Amino acid sequence: MAQSLVKLVSVFALSASAVGVAQAQDTKIALGMSGWTGFAPLTLADKAGIFKKNGLDVELKMIPQKDRHLALASGSIQCAATTVETHVAWNANGVPITQIFQMDKSYGADGIAVRNDVKSFADLKGKTVAVSAPGTAPYFGLAWMLSKNGMSMKDVKLVSLEPQPAAQAFVAGQNDAAMTYEPYLSTVRANPQAGKILATTLDYPMVMDTVGCDPKWLKANPKAAAALTKSYFDALEMVKAEPAKANELMGSAVKQSGEAFAKSSAYLRWQDHAANQKFFAGEIQDFMKQAAAILLEAGVIRKLPDDYSAMVDTQFIK
């Protein structure tokens, strides 16, 4: 009888395991992102099996920020990781997306590199700045910094380059300045002869990232959205519990060693459950309104959004 009971329990255990795998295979999410250090917990959730454990089959698609909304609009991705102001721009330009959790805040991980003879933003007038296309975080960051110094994008000459090639070109002697972020900003930090970092998000705190999903998909898949949110928080727990292993896994996605990745991530703060609750309680709404004004001034959006509350759904972080 005892042996039969053991066998029965074993059968049920195997069946439950099989069901779990089936659920992971059934609940598919394609999520657009980039190699930005702040998004790395998503990579960790993928590589460490956290998504699968939470019943998800997630495909992380590396898509440039300037193209991510097109993938969302076409339905090739259901969710995307990007900066808060980019969510605002997408919504304002007719691509609805609802933010469900915050990933990170930049503490010096985004910045503008300049030649050593540039002493202030005023010295950038008429200079050539390499920066990503309109609608991206670097473009917004440059617009924000210039605005805070009484200038606008019209005061500089723009060269369209993504963060990695922008940093590489700057170190190679091209352009007068470059707007970039980690891990590529560290390329500039490691080559002081090429120039210096004029300002970062320590001086201008305006880079914060969230994960958002298509509103229709979100309404149809609340359990998957909850599991996606939980997976992010589980990944942060792994970073705390097994930092060496976690850093190696996260660094591998951007061809960095665990040690190099740890140095890059020191310039940002991943946001845990408590930080998320605080952020969504009011801070995000205030920032979105400030960001929208800068986006309008920079010509990224044509009019201010009608409804900021529709851009946020807090049920998954409660």
Order of alpha helices (4+ residues) and beta strands (2+ residues): alpha-beta-alpha-alpha-beta-alpha-beta-alpha-beta-beta-beta-alpha-beta-alpha-beta-alpha-beta-beta-alpha-alpha-alpha-alpha-beta-alpha-alpha
